[in-house]
Structures are given as C-alpha cells and as structure tokens.
Amino acid sequence: MKEHNSTVLLYYYFVKIDDPEHLASQQRFLCQKHGLKGRILIANEGINGTIAGSVEGIQAYQTAMRSDSRFESMEFKISHHERMPFPKLMVKIRPEIVTLGANMPLDTAQEGGTHLSPAEWKRMIEEDKDVVLFDTRNRYESDIGKFKDAICPNTENFRDLPDALSNYEQYKDKKFLMYCTGGIRCEKATVLFKKAGFKNVFQLQGGIVNYWKEEGHSHWEGDCFVFDERMYLKPPGTVEEVTSIGRCVHSNQPTSHFINCLHDQCHKLILVHPDLIEEDSLNQICPTCREKGFNLETAIYPGSPAQQAKKTPKTRKNRLSRKRSINNEPNPNPETSQSH
Ligand SMILES: [Zn+2]
C-alpha cells in the first residue's frame, strides 16, 4: 500500500446487530485482508467506523459491506490524506456506537430529527428567520470552526450534552437545526432534544463533511476538527481564503494547531500556535496549569524531572486520575478518541 496517499472512509449505520462478536471478527478479517487501519465500533445498535488504506483496499471494503443485506444502504464518506492517519486497526464492541449515555432508549430511526440535505439546510439558513443553529460537537471542535452564529455548548465530551441541555430551553419553539461532523452524533442528540420538548428539530444529513462536499463552505467559518492524526480539515478548494477562527491560548494568534497540555494529569486539548512551542517548550503547558505553578520541572510527563523524582508506588488515587485522563482524552489516538 502506498502510505503517502491514503483514502479515508467514514461511515456509521444504525441497524440491529444480533451477534457483535461475530461481526467484529468478520471486520478484523476484512480489514487485515485489504491492509486497512483505523477504528471500528460495533454495538447491538449498529456499526461506526473510520478506516483508511489504499484506494483499492477501501473499494474492496465498501463492496464487501454492501454485499451484506444489513448494510446495503449504508452511506460512505470518503476523504484523502497524504499518509496513513491511523497507527493500527482497532475493532471494539461497545454498549453504544457513539456514547451519549442518556440512560434511556433512543430510537434513532423513529424518533430522530427531520433530515435536511445540505441544499435544504442552506436554504433554511438563508430564507427562514426562525432558525437556531446548534453544534452538537465538543467545545474544542467548535473552537476552530463552526457554522456562523451557531450555538456551541461548552462540553468536553458528547456524554456531557444531556446535562447541558437545560441551558437551551428558550429555543424549544424555534426551528432547531443540529449538526455535527459526519451526522452520527445528531442521530442521537436530536432524539434527546425532542424528548426534552423541542418541537421542530432538524439534523444535517451527513454532517459538515457532506455539506462541504455539496455546498462548499458558505455560512461556515474556520476548519473542521477530526479525530485522527490529521486533527482538522480545511474546506475543500478554499484553503487560502478561509482563515482559522481558533486562537492560541497563550498569544491569541489565529491557529488550528491543537496539543494536549503537557502535564499528564491535565492533558486538556488546547490551541497553541506552533511558533510558540518552538520559542519555548513551556508553552506546551496550559495557562491553568501554569497558574497553578506547573513548569517543565514540576509538570508530570514521560521522562520529566518531577516524574523521575516521584517514582512512588501507584496509589489508588493516581490510578483513578490516570484512568480519567485517558478516558477523556480527545487526542487523535484512536484508542480513546470520540466519534465523528
Ligand atoms: Zn493543563
């Protein structure tokens, strides 16, 4: 496989899976056969994948999937990357294919919002005065790009959305237009909002990725965060004219360059302009941690002076905080990353 030219496939499908274990082993075999890497989540409610490989490998995968009657009407989104964005293949069985943790059954097929094609979405924004745009993604995702005037919840994880919902009650009677990267999160989020009494809930079919493909970047500002090594995409064909709306946490310069705070116990995803990291390694530590007095000597990170000095036996508290940081970590490690 040519590693410098990778085809990336994004898909999800809500359909009843009776035997997730069996499907998982089929998927591992299929991906290995065609040299594909990435992440596939399987649950009783369906399948959700982001995988990459050669053009031929990806085509063979799509053909195989479509020959399975459960997935014959599945939609695939394709993008390209100069090299393989995933270090390995990971096929996992989970309780949900995108984790909202709403603690109630959500029937995405029956109870979701009205799907709008990108053209319908654009028309509604332009012609309807009563619309509210709502970004179902996380805080750091909308930091670098969003639909203009969209409401962006200050959530670090999709699982935080049920708790944030009460902040938006005043929009219950508006035409409530919800969007995310590839559409999967809105499949669940629209059900949640409708159950909470929102009357006119719509969702962008295929998400931002599909909108860009069909309608370009009108009404959009900035870039689009993605959960792999690429970190973000720029609207196609518009690289030069679209400026980043993200701001460096230290210098306020425009940037879409994310790093995780160097201090392991924080590990928050922050925007830092690459020039500042080159200038001073201390800029890898977030402002909050710096205020708390952490610097390159005192922060905990692999090989740091503080970690070397500590080397204490693992306490329960340390293990828990480490675990929490791994679970929340929105960096492009596919082991921990969230969904499209
Ligand atoms: Zn920090």
Boltz pocket constraint, residues with backbone or C-beta under 6 A from the ligand:
constraints:
  - pocket:
      binder: B
      contacts: [[A, 261], [A, 262], [A, 263], [A, 266], [A, 267], [A, 268], [A, 285], [A, 286], [A, 287], [A, 288], [A, 289], [A, 290]]
      max_distance: 6.0
